[in-house]
Amino acid sequence: MTATEYPRRNLLAWYLYDFGMATFSTVVVTAFYVVYFKHVVVGKGDPRGDFLWGAAVSATMLLVALIAPVLGAIADHAGKKRLFLVVFAGMAIASTYALCAVGPGMVAAGMALFVTGYLGYTGAMPFYNGFLMEVAPRERWPRVSGIGWGLGYFGGLTSLLMILPFAQEGVSAGGIGSARTIFVITGTLYLVFALPAFVLLKDPPSPGLAGRGGKREGLGEGEYLRVGLSRLADTFRTVREHGELWKFLLAFFLFNDAIATVITFFAVYAKDTLGFSMKENVFLLMAVQVTAALGAFASGWLARVFGLRNAIALTLVVWIAAVLGAFFAQTKAHFWVVAVTAGTVLGATQAAARTLVAELAPTEKKAEVFGFMAVCGKLAAVFGPLVFGIISSYAGGQRYAILSVEFFFVAGLAVLMTVRRR
């Protein structure tokens, strides 16, 4: 492989997108908007808060599960990964800016804009992941994937540092101006760091469109859905034929449900159950971002030493222990230890999972398989946040609700241990 085949500027653009998109997941999904929605939009003390937030997350994951594999198939066939990346990321960025208009009592608007933005963020991810094969040779995938995840966490850390002066006031009923500043900062960071990927990443020639003389044969817009659905069915058969890939995606379905639930409710759990202030929450999340970045960077080393499957299994064991620690935590100091411990494996789990799918998937159907991976992860994530929200709102509080994720970690680990690498 030569520098001409894998230009460094393309790899840098790929890294920068990971840095930028993390600002959305950190601020909107995990750190700030979840608390703003529950305490300001819905109203502090309203028991519907956790349920409505869980419902919004679950609705988004269901939509992603329905559309991601079709879009992945279309992108592979039409050679339009970059187009879909721009469209979906643009949805997330525009929705982030639009959150500036959401205030107290605007529950429907607050949920709709969040669903639109989160749909854009998650919908863009399989196309971004699909470019891993275009920016680095196979032997570098584990290292590149880990660096990407690590830079993403530093992107999250950067956004937390920038919103810190406005965070405490932003979650009060009178702090709408501070909240708007936070949304503008987040949307701008995402946009600026995504632009290089929008410009520099290029789709490779698509075998599905190769005609005589190596030229692409055009498809009418009306045919994209037919082609996408046809290739989706073929992808499903392909995944079933690749037994180890099928088993790993089942394991991913299970443990990603738990991870998605932890990410969704982390900030409100710390605030409502352990009594963290908003500033304390931000500082805690900063520490988690740093440890998650270090874990992501180390994922390539873990994969080399233990193998990809065993590296993921090791992180799941740590997750299982961390969830139990969160359940028993009674003090802020105890929860700090639990959160930082979970952070060390947050990035490593996801980076190693992405790499293992890239290794197990057929070369000509990478984007389709990543779309199918999105289905597995996002369809699973329909259930976890919704179950957490129901338990928290109607059956005894967040402390018992967090135990609902333990089953998924254990089941995912059990299935993972049956997977054999090629």
Residue pairs with C-beta under 8 A, 6 or more apart in sequence:
1 137
5 137
6 134
6 135
6 136
6 137
9 196
9 200
10 134
10 135
10 200
10 201
10 202
11 135
11 136
11 144
12 196
13 196
13 197
13 199
13 200
13 201
14 128
14 131
14 132
14 135
14 148
14 197
14 201
15 147
15 148
15 151
16 151
16 193
16 194
16 196
16 197
17 89
17 128
17 193
17 194
17 196
17 197
18 128
18 148
18 149
18 151
18 152
18 155
19 151
19 152
19 154
19 155
19 158
19 193
20 155
20 189
20 190
20 191
20 192
20 193
20 194
21 89
21 92
21 121
21 124
21 125
21 128
21 152
21 155
21 190
21 193
21 194
22 152
22 153
22 154
22 155
22 156
22 159
23 155
23 156
23 158
23 159
23 186
23 189
23 190
23 193
24 92
24 93
24 96
24 117
24 121
24 186
24 190
25 121
25 156
25 263
26 155
26 156
26 159
26 160
26 285
26 289
27 33
27 156
27 159
27 160
27 163
27 182
27 185
27 186
28 96
28 99
28 114
28 117
28 118
28 186
29 118
29 121
29 263
29 264
30 263
30 264
30 266
30 267
30 285
31 160
31 163
31 167
31 267
31 281
31 282
31 285
32 163
32 167
32 170
32 171
32 179
32 182
32 267
33 99
33 114
34 53
34 264
34 265
34 267
34 268
35 171
35 267
35 268
35 271
35 278
35 281
36 170
36 171
36 179
37 49
37 52
37 53
37 56
37 110
37 111
37 114
38 44
38 46
38 49
38 50
38 53
38 268
39 49
39 171
39 172
40 103
40 104
40 171
40 172
40 173
40 175
40 179
41 102
41 103
41 104
41 105
41 106
41 107
41 110
42 48
42 49
42 52
42 107
43 49
43 104
43 105
47 393
47 394
48 393
49 268
49 393
50 265
50 268
50 388
50 389
50 392
50 393
50 398
50 401
51 389
51 390
51 392
51 393
51 394
52 107
52 111
52 389
53 264
53 265
53 268
53 385
53 389
54 264
54 265
54 385
54 386
54 387
54 388
54 389
54 390
54 392
55 111
55 386
55 389
56 111
56 114
56 115
56 118
57 118
57 260
57 264
57 381
57 385
57 386
58 381
58 382
58 383
58 385
58 386
59 115
60 114
60 115
60 118
60 119
60 122
60 378
61 122
61 260
61 378
61 379
61 380
61 381
61 382
61 385
62 378
62 379
62 382
63 115
63 119
64 119
64 122
64 123
64 374
64 375
64 378
65 374
65 375
65 378
65 379
65 382
67 123
68 122
68 123
68 126
68 371
68 372
68 374
68 375
68 378
69 232
69 235
69 368
69 371
69 372
69 374
69 375
70 225
70 228
70 229
70 232
70 371
71 84
71 123
71 126
71 127
71 228
71 371
72 126
72 127
72 130
72 235
72 367
72 368
72 369
72 370
72 371
72 372
72 374
73 227
73 228
73 229
73 230
73 231
73 232
73 235
73 367
73 368
73 371
74 80
74 84
74 224
74 225
74 227
74 228
74 231
75 81
75 83
75 84
75 127
75 130
75 367
75 371
76 130
76 206
76 208
76 231
76 364
76 365
76 366
76 367
76 368
77 206
77 208
77 209
77 219
77 224
77 227
77 228
77 231
78 206
78 208
78 209
78 219
78 224
78 227
79 203
79 204
79 205
79 206
79 209
79 216
80 203
81 127
81 130
81 131
81 201
81 203
81 367
82 127
82 197
82 198
82 201
82 202
82 203
84 123
84 124
84 127
85 124
85 127
85 128
85 131
85 197
85 198
85 201
86 198
88 119
88 120
88 121
88 123
88 124
88 127
89 120
89 121
89 124
89 190
89 194
89 198
90 120
91 116
91 117
91 119
91 120
91 123
92 117
92 118
92 119
92 120
92 121
92 124
92 190
93 120
93 187
93 190
93 191
93 194
94 117
94 120
94 187
95 113
95 114
95 116
95 117
95 120
96 117
96 183
96 186
96 187
96 190
97 183
97 184
97 187
98 113
98 117
99 110
99 113
99 114
99 117
99 183
100 179
100 180
100 183
100 184
101 109
102 109
102 110
102 113
103 176
104 173
122 374
122 378
125 374
126 367
126 370
126 371
126 373
126 374
127 367
127 370
128 197
129 354
129 358
129 370
129 373
130 366
130 367
130 370
131 197
131 201
132 141
132 144
132 145
132 148
132 354
132 358
133 141
133 358
133 363
133 366
134 201
134 202
134 203
134 204
135 144
135 201
136 144
138 359
141 355
141 358
141 359
142 299
142 300
142 303
142 304
142 308
142 351
142 352
142 355
143 300
145 299
145 300
145 351
145 352
145 354
145 355
145 358
146 296
146 297
146 298
146 299
146 300
146 347
146 348
146 351
146 352
146 355
147 296
147 297
147 300
148 296
148 351
149 292
149 293
149 296
149 299
149 347
149 348
149 350
149 351
149 354
150 292
150 293
150 294
150 296
150 297
150 347
150 351
151 293
152 293
152 296
152 347
153 289
153 290
153 292
153 293
153 296
153 346
153 347
154 289
154 293
155 189
155 193
156 285
156 289
157 286
157 289
157 290
157 293
158 189
159 185
159 186
159 189
160 282
160 285
160 286
160 289
161 286
162 185
162 189
163 170
163 181
163 182
163 185
163 186
163 282
164 279
164 282
166 175
166 178
166 179
166 181
166 182
167 178
167 182
167 278
167 279
167 281
167 282
168 175
168 277
168 278
168 279
169 175
169 178
170 178
170 179
170 181
170 182
170 278
171 179
171 278
205 214
205 216
206 216
207 364
208 227
208 231
209 216
209 217
209 218
209 219
210 216
210 217
211 217
219 227
231 365
231 368
232 368
235 365
235 368
235 369
235 371
235 372
236 372
238 362
238 365
238 369
239 245
239 246
239 249
239 369
239 372
240 246
242 360
242 361
242 362
244 360
244 419
244 420
244 421
244 422
245 357
245 360
245 361
245 369
247 415
247 418
247 419
248 309
248 356
248 357
248 360
248 416
248 419
249 357
249 372
249 373
249 376
250 376
250 415
251 412
251 413
251 415
251 416
251 419
252 353
252 357
252 373
252 376
252 377
252 380
252 412
253 376
253 377
253 379
253 380
253 412
254 380
254 408
254 409
254 411
254 412
254 415
255 316
255 319
255 349
255 408
255 409
255 411
255 412
255 413
255 416
256 353
256 376
256 377
256 380
256 381
256 412
257 380
257 381
257 383
257 384
257 405
257 408
258 319
258 323
258 384
258 405
258 406
258 408
258 409
258 412
259 319
259 346
259 349
259 350
260 377
260 380
260 381
260 384
260 385
261 381
261 384
261 385
261 387
261 388
261 404
261 405
261 408
262 323
262 342
262 402
262 405
264 384
264 385
264 388
265 385
265 388
265 392
265 398
265 401
265 402
266 285
266 339
267 281
267 285
268 398
269 326
269 398
269 402
270 276
270 280
270 281
270 284
270 335
270 339
271 277
271 278
271 281
272 398
273 397
273 398
273 399
274 329
274 331
274 332
274 335
275 332
276 284
276 332
276 335
280 332
284 335
284 336
284 339
287 336
287 339
287 340
287 343
288 339
288 340
288 342
288 343
288 346
289 343
290 343
291 340
291 343
291 344
291 346
292 343
292 344
292 346
292 347
293 347
294 344
294 347
295 315
295 343
295 344
295 345
295 346
295 347
295 348
296 347
296 348
296 350
296 351
297 347
298 348
299 311
299 347
299 348
299 351
299 352
299 355
300 351
302 311
302 314
302 348
302 352
303 311
303 352
303 355
305 311
306 314
307 421
308 352
308 355
308 356
308 359
308 421
309 356
309 416
309 417
309 419
309 420
309 421
311 348
311 352
312 349
312 352
312 353
312 356
312 416
313 413
313 416
313 417
314 345
315 345
315 348
315 349
315 352
316 345
316 349
316 409
316 412
316 413
316 416
317 413
318 341
318 342
318 344
318 345
319 342
319 345
319 349
319 409
320 406
320 409
320 410
320 413
321 341
322 338
322 341
322 342
322 345
323 402
323 403
323 405
323 406
323 409
324 406
325 334
325 337
325 338
325 341
326 335
326 338
326 339
326 342
326 402
327 399
327 402
327 403
328 334
329 335
329 338
356 421
357 369
357 370
357 373
358 366
359 421
359 422
360 421
360 422
361 369
361 370
362 369
380 408
384 404
384 405
384 408
387 401
387 404
388 398
388 401
388 402
388 404
388 405
389 401
391 400
391 401
391 404
392 398
392 401
395 401
